[in-house]
């Protein structure tokens, strides 16, 4: 694995974002509640809350675009995807659509997140799906 030490805050922020997106997808938790909850649970020196807020707001605001990207461009049906994988795809789509990082970095980070949070083979699915956009 690459040395991600100099990117600790970005790495941690993405990990926390996947958890927040998962929570929103599972419970339809409003963005304000998610932001308050995660600010209580994580220290600002470890998580970039400006980026966190941008991504959570984009998740809510651009939900229709994100869902369309998953269903039409990636051709994934709702019942064919694990919720954690969908959360990771949402993060990838948000970061690509808002040009938060280069495409290759976004895909690489989503693969890393999949290996951390999902089942061992899901990274292939994530890679192939994100490669379609």
C-alpha positions as CSV (number, residue, x, y, z in Angstrom):
1,X,0.0,0.0,0.0
2,X,1.1,3.5,-0.8
3,X,2.4,5.7,2.0
4,X,-0.6,7.9,2.8
5,X,0.9,9.5,5.9
6,X,1.2,13.0,4.3
7,X,-2.5,12.7,3.3
8,X,-3.8,11.6,6.7
9,X,-6.5,14.2,7.0
10,X,-7.9,13.6,3.4
11,X,-7.8,9.8,4.0
12,X,-9.6,10.1,7.4
13,X,-12.1,12.6,5.9
14,X,-13.0,10.1,3.1
15,X,-13.4,7.3,5.6
16,X,-15.7,9.4,7.8
17,X,-17.6,10.5,4.7
18,X,-18.3,6.9,3.6
19,X,-19.8,6.3,7.1
20,X,-21.9,9.5,6.9
21,X,-23.1,8.7,3.4
22,X,-24.0,5.2,4.5
23,X,-25.9,6.6,7.4
24,X,-27.8,8.9,5.1
25,X,-28.6,6.2,2.7
26,X,-29.7,3.8,5.5
27,X,-31.7,6.2,7.6
28,X,-32.3,9.3,5.4
29,X,-30.6,11.4,8.1
30,X,-30.6,15.1,7.2
31,X,-27.3,16.7,6.4
32,X,-27.4,19.1,9.4
33,X,-27.8,16.2,11.8
34,X,-25.0,14.2,10.1
35,X,-22.7,17.2,10.3
36,X,-23.5,17.9,14.0
37,X,-23.1,14.2,14.9
38,X,-19.7,13.7,13.1
39,X,-18.4,17.0,14.5
40,X,-19.1,15.6,18.0
41,X,-17.4,12.3,17.2
42,X,-14.3,13.5,15.4
43,X,-11.7,16.1,16.1
44,X,-11.3,18.9,13.5
45,X,-7.5,18.4,13.4
46,X,-8.1,14.9,12.0
47,X,-11.1,15.5,9.7
48,X,-11.5,18.3,7.1
49,X,-15.0,19.4,8.0
50,X,-15.1,22.0,5.2
51,X,-14.7,19.2,2.7
52,X,-17.0,16.9,4.8
53,X,-19.8,19.5,4.6
54,X,-19.3,20.1,0.9
55,X,-19.7,16.4,0.2
56,X,-22.7,15.9,2.5
57,X,-24.4,18.9,1.0
58,X,-23.6,17.7,-2.5
59,X,-25.1,14.3,-1.6
60,X,-28.4,15.9,-0.7
61,X,-28.4,18.6,-3.4
62,X,-27.3,16.4,-6.2
63,X,-29.1,13.2,-5.1
64,X,-31.0,12.9,-8.4
65,X,-27.8,13.3,-10.5
66,X,-26.0,10.7,-8.3
67,X,-28.8,8.2,-8.6
68,X,-29.0,8.7,-12.3
69,X,-25.3,8.2,-12.7
70,X,-25.5,4.9,-10.7
71,X,-28.5,3.6,-12.6
72,X,-28.0,4.9,-16.1
73,X,-24.2,5.4,-16.7
74,X,-23.1,2.5,-14.4
75,X,-26.2,0.4,-15.2
76,X,-26.6,-0.8,-11.7
77,X,-30.0,-1.7,-10.3
78,X,-30.9,-0.8,-6.7
79,X,-31.1,-4.5,-5.6
80,X,-27.7,-5.4,-7.2
81,X,-25.6,-3.3,-4.9
82,X,-24.6,-3.4,-1.3
83,X,-25.4,-0.2,0.6
84,X,-21.7,0.3,1.7
85,X,-20.6,0.0,-2.0
86,X,-23.3,2.5,-3.0
87,X,-22.0,4.9,-0.3
88,X,-18.5,4.6,-1.7
89,X,-19.8,5.1,-5.3
90,X,-21.7,8.2,-4.1
91,X,-18.5,9.6,-2.6
92,X,-16.6,8.9,-5.8
93,X,-19.3,10.5,-8.0
94,X,-19.4,13.6,-5.7
95,X,-15.6,14.0,-5.7
96,X,-15.5,13.6,-9.5
97,X,-18.5,15.9,-10.2
98,X,-17.0,18.6,-8.0
99,X,-13.4,18.1,-9.2
100,X,-12.2,17.6,-5.6
101,X,-9.3,15.4,-6.7
102,X,-8.0,14.0,-10.0
103,X,-10.1,11.1,-11.4
104,X,-7.3,8.6,-10.9
105,X,-7.0,9.6,-7.2
106,X,-10.7,9.4,-6.7
107,X,-10.9,5.9,-8.2
108,X,-7.8,4.7,-6.2
109,X,-9.3,6.1,-3.0
110,X,-12.6,4.4,-3.6
111,X,-10.9,1.1,-4.2
112,X,-9.0,1.6,-0.9
113,X,-12.2,2.4,0.9
114,X,-13.9,-0.6,-0.5
115,X,-11.1,-2.9,0.6
116,X,-11.4,-1.4,4.1
117,X,-15.2,-1.3,4.5
118,X,-16.7,-3.8,2.1
119,X,-16.2,-7.5,1.1
120,X,-12.8,-8.5,-0.4
121,X,-14.0,-8.7,-4.0
122,X,-16.1,-5.5,-4.2
123,X,-13.1,-3.4,-5.2
124,X,-13.4,-4.9,-8.7
125,X,-17.0,-3.8,-8.9
126,X,-16.2,-0.3,-7.7
127,X,-13.3,0.1,-10.1
128,X,-15.3,-1.1,-13.1
129,X,-18.3,1.1,-12.1
130,X,-16.3,4.3,-11.6
131,X,-14.4,3.7,-14.8
132,X,-17.7,4.2,-16.7
133,X,-18.1,7.9,-15.7
